[in-house]
Amino acid sequence: MALVVALLATTACGSGSRAPSQPAPSQPAPGTQAPPQSTAAAPATPFAVGVRRETFTRAGSRTLPTTIWYPAKDGQPAPGRFPVVLFSHGLGGAPDDYAALLRRWAAAGFVVAAPAYPKTHRGVRDPDITDVVNQPADASYVLSRLLDGPLRASLDAKHLAAAGHSAGGITTVGLFTSSRDNRLAAGVVLAGNALGVGLNFTGPSAPLLFVHGEADGVVPYSIGRAVYERVPWPKALLTLPGQGHVVVAGTAAWAAVAATTLDFLRWTLYADSAAKSRLRADAGTVATLDARFFGGTHHRAQDLQLHREDPAQVDLRQVPAGGPGDHDPPARGGAFERVVERGRANRLHHHIDPLGQPGTGFHRRGAQRRDALPLGGVAACRVHPRP
């Protein structure tokens, strides 16, 4: 699944400066108000952007080539310490696919680290979408190595966020649910869902921003919204009418995504109240913003009941890969079947529970009978002829 932010353009930025330090304000009660605040004000002018590449290896075999964009000045890391954003790519994608967006974040005063995951990045010989359940641990590992690496003097280790698109959105959700990384103060989920990682949001309150196209044919909007509704913390949903799974750089919709995600990161990691106040305006006329930043849990029981009674099933045989470089489905129905199927002679097919609950095995009425074999959110179903 490689939305957003297609990200085939680049962003040119001049050198910039960081505003002077300020005392850290007091913290609000968990689950209600503002996120943790940085001890430095958000930079007033953009930085040049430096790029470096590191390779980390977790558990002896999970190799994680990582691209890092950082604020720079005169060819070196800019003076000061900057909040960190860990970004996760989509299925069949790569970190560089998102360079336009991630460079913009770096120019605004964030260090952005984007690993290429071993079983889901573009070019991997044997892709496996079910491996997404291992990616939150990969992301946390990369974050730990980064914080102790050559750029550590430039990193504000107390102000960290995660973001990701599609399968990377699943990874991001997992960092706040099944694989909670308590270091994270905020998250951005682009066209994501809770496949395999569940909906048990836990740990310290962390504001989350969801971004989803209403015409998304890979991860339907209803699925993304259902996950959003279950978040018990301050949250917002940017809805893009008419947009699909990937929003192309240079369009008005892409500009809205770039502006609102940056506003959100500036607010959550720098306590930039002006950025928070710009969120709705920066959505422009091409998007709508549902912002629930105060008051704890907000559930729309009507929406959730609709999903449970008539789930918006995603049949993986019919879903295109959706990522840059993987739009043409292979033989026998598409990348999802290829990467999830185990044993073609058994005619395995696959279904996603729209709320990410493992092992539920939803299927359409009138379909052939299926015996669900839970795979952590993906039910691989053996097909039997109808009697």
Buried (B, 14 or more C-beta within 10 A) or exposed (E): BBBBBBBBBEBEBEBBBBBEEEEEEEEBEEBEBBBBBBBBBBBEBBBBBBBBEBEBEBEEEBBBBBBBBBBBBEEEBBEBBBBBBBBBBBBBBBBBBBBBBBBBBBBBBBBBBBBBBBBBBBEBEEBBBBBBBBBBBBBBBBBBBBBEBEBEEBBBBBBBBBBBBBBBBBBBBBBBBBBBBEBBBBBBBBBBBBBBBBBEBEBBBBBBBBBBBBEBBBBBBBBBBBBBBBBBBBBBBBBBEEBBBBBBBEEEBBBBBBBBBBBBBBBBBBBBEEBBEBBBEBBBEBBBBBBBBEEBEBEEEEEBEBBBEEBBBBBBBEBBBBBBBBEEBEEEBBBBBBBBBEEEEEEBBBBBBBBBBBEBBBBEEEBEEBEBBBBBBBBBBBBEEEE
